[in-house]
């Protein structure tokens, strides 16, 4: 059967000129599922990124070269980022990014221990949809580490489903959909389905942030302010990097200008800086660049 000749919006976008297509692809699912423990973020003396930047550091350490998050969406340079976080009122930390093991913890090496599925996507990223399964019980971080570390290379891996965390259907199916109204306007829809027998709490927490480029750019230091995100009462958030210099080494001006994230209904806004919690990562005597650090531990 040959290709259909019926009008198709995605085909029209793909058949446009190169400049138009580039604008449609300027925003997309470019945020990594996991950026912790990558060699690009390794500044250790022994060149061991897994030990230097494990999952436990990710919530407290600012990345330099990339960001990560669940169902992430951002511009092509990963300057302004959006992703989802979740909390079931049982976990000790917010579920912001996929949990995984470093090679010394996994019996078959590095491994992400989560349940998620990418269900749909278009080449121009005009629509995408994923499914994330979030437990209602406390996430078994320690159990996954200890059991996989105990097993040998000839044993099967100990996966999240093997912990019994999903027994009795006590989990949420969370659908995250992103659609583009045009090249620069997007709609986010997040739907949580309780698959368990009882009512259970869940907090759906959208995150909007700028990648920390200002802390590394010595040449631009002192010349301009870091980008700002502030509340627009009754509307949502205003994210603006107009006063921030573009990244060094890139031919294109990476500044995005002002963008608005509209939020429907009454929503509590929480703010902190995308700065490393130096005391937690490097020791109590180290000073963070800001008292409002990435993990919101304002000291």
N, C-alpha and C positions, 0 to 999 in steps of 0.2 A: 504494500500500500504506500503510495507516495505521500508527500507532505500536504497538509490541508491548505487550501487557498483562502480559508475564511479569515476575516480580520482578527488580529490577535495583538493585544496591547504590548506584551513582552516582545513579540517579534518586531513590532514597530520601534520599540526602544533600541533593540539590538541592531536594527538595520539603519539607524540614524548615522550621522557623520561622527567622526572620531571624537570631536569636542563634546558633542551632546552625550555620547555614550560615557565619556570620562566623567561628566558631571553626575550621571546616574550612579556611577560606581565610586564616587568620591566618599560616600558613606556606606558602610556595610559591616558584616560580622567579622571584623578584623581583630577583635580583641581575643587574646589567647585564652584557651581553657585553663592552661597552667603555664605561668611564666616564672614561678619560683624554681630555683635549682637549675636554671639555664646557664650556659657558659657565658652568655652576654652579661649576666648579673653577678659574675664571679670576680671578686677582688681579693680572694684569699691568697696566702703566701704559698700554699701547696697545690693550687689549681684543682681544688676539690669542690665544685659548685654544689653538689648534693649536701655536703656537710656544712658549707658556708651559708647556704640559703634554703633551708628546708621549709616545708609547709608551715611549721610553727612560727617562722619568722615573717611570713607573708603579710599577716595582718598588721605588723608593726614596722616593717621596713619599706621605705619608698623605693620603687623600681626606678631604673634609669632609662633602659632601652625599650621597655614595653610594659604592658599592664595585663591583668587577667581578671576574669569574672564569669559568672554564669549567664549565658545568653547574651554575651557582650556585643555591643554595637558602638562604632566610633568612626571618626574620619580616617582617611587613608594614612595619615601620619601618626595616628593614635595620640592626638593632642587632647581632644575632649571625648570622654568615655562615658558610656552608660552600661549598667548591668543590674541584675537582680540579686538581692540577698534575702534570706529567709531565717526565721526563728520560730521554734516550736515551744518556747518557754521551758525547755528541758536542757537544751545544749548549753555548754559553758561559754561558747562563742557564737557569734552570728555566722551563718553558713553563707559566706561571700564568694568562695571559690572552691573548686573541686579538691577534695582531700586525696592524698596519695602517699605512697611509701617511697623512700629513697632506696638505692640498691642494697644497702646494708640491712634494711628492714624487710624487703621482699624476698621470698625464697627463689623467685625467678627474676629478680632485679626490680627496677623502678616500675611502679604500677599505680594507676589512679583507681581508687576504690569507691566508685559512685555508680548510680544507675541513671542514665540519661540517653535520649534518643533525638536525633535530628530528623524531623519528619518531612519538611518541605522547604524549598528555597528556589528562587529564581536567579538567573545569571546576573541581572542588574541589581539584585538585592532589593527589588521592589516589594518582595514579600518573603518572609521566612517564619518558620514555626518549629519549636522544639518542645520536648516533654522531659520534665525532671521529676524523679520520684524522691520525695522528701519524707523521711521517717517521722512518726509522731513520738516515738520513744527517743531517748537520748542517743545521739550518734555515737557509735562504738569506736571512737578513735583509738583508745588504748588497746582494746581487744584485737583490732585489726593489726596493729603494730606487733603486739606480743605473739599472736598466733602465727603470723607469717614469718616472723623472725625465728620462731621455734622450728618451723618445718624446713626440711632439706630440699635440695634441688630435684629429687626424684618424687617429691610429694606434690599433690595438686595445690594450687593457690587457694588461699582462704579469702573468699569474696564477701562483699557486703551482704548479699542475700544469705550467705551461710551463717551469719550471726543470729538469724531469726528476727532481725529488726523489722521485717515486713510481715511477720506472722499475723494472722487474723485480719489482714488487710489494713493494719494500722499505719497507714502512710497517706500522703497526698500525691495525687497526680497533678502537677503544675504545668499548664500549657502557657508558653510565652510566645506571643505573636508580634511581629514587627512588620508594618506596611508603610510604604512611601506614598504620600499624596502627590509629591513632585520630588525633584532632585534634592531639595533641602528641607522638606517637611515630612515628619514621620509620626506614626501612631503606634503606641505600645499598648498591648492588651495582655494582662496576666490573669489567668483563671485557675483557681485551686479547687480540686475535686477531692473531697474526703472519702476515701475508700474503706474506712473503718466502720465498726458498728456503733461508735459513740461520737458525740460532739468532741472536737479537739481544737485547741487554739493554734493559730498560725499568723505570723506577722509577715506581710509582703512589703519588702523594703527596696524601692528603686534607688540606685546610687548614680550620682552624676559627679564627675570630677575631672580635673585637668591632670595629665601626667606631669610629674615634677621634672621640668626641664630647667627651671631657674636655678636650682641648687648646684647644677653641674656646669653651667655656662659662665666661666670666670670672666670672659671677655665682656659679657653683658651685665656682669654684676654691678649693681648700683646705678645702672642706666635706666631701668624701668622697674615697675612693680610687678610682682607675680600676678597671674590672672585671678579674677575674682568671681565668686559665685555668691549671689545674695538673693534674699527672698523678695518676690514681687507680691505684696499682699493681695489676696483674692485671685491671683493668677497662678503662681508657681515659683520658678527660679529663673534668674537671669545669669547666664554665664558669659563672661566678657574677657577676652585676652587682647583687647585693642592696644593696651600699653605695654604688652610683653613683646620683647624682640623675637624675631623668627629664629628658628634653630640654626646654629652654625653648620656649614657644610652642605646645606640644601639650597638648590638654585631657586626654588619656589618659596615665596613668602608663606610660612606655615601658620600665620595668624588666621583665625577663623572669624573674628569679629563677634558681635553680640548674638547669642542664641537664647531662646526662651524655652523652658520646659514647663508646659502647662500641666497642672495637676487638678483633677476633678475632685470636688468634695472637700470636707474638712480633713486636713492632713497635718500631722506634727512634723515640723522640719528640724532636722539635726545637722549641725555643721561642725567640721573640724578641718585641719589643714592636712594636705598630703605630704607630711614630713615624717621622717623616721623617729621612732621612739628610741632615742640613743641610749637611755638608761636601761631599758629592757634588753636591747640587742647587744650593747657593748659594755655595759656595767653601770652601776649606780652613780659613779662620779662623772659620767659623760653627760654633756648638755645637749638637748635637742635644739634645733634651729627655731622651733616654735613650741610654746607650752601646749598647743592644741595639735597633738600628733595624730598620726594615721589611725591608731587604734583608740583614739579619743580618751587616752589616759592623761588628762590634764593635771600636771603635778604642781 
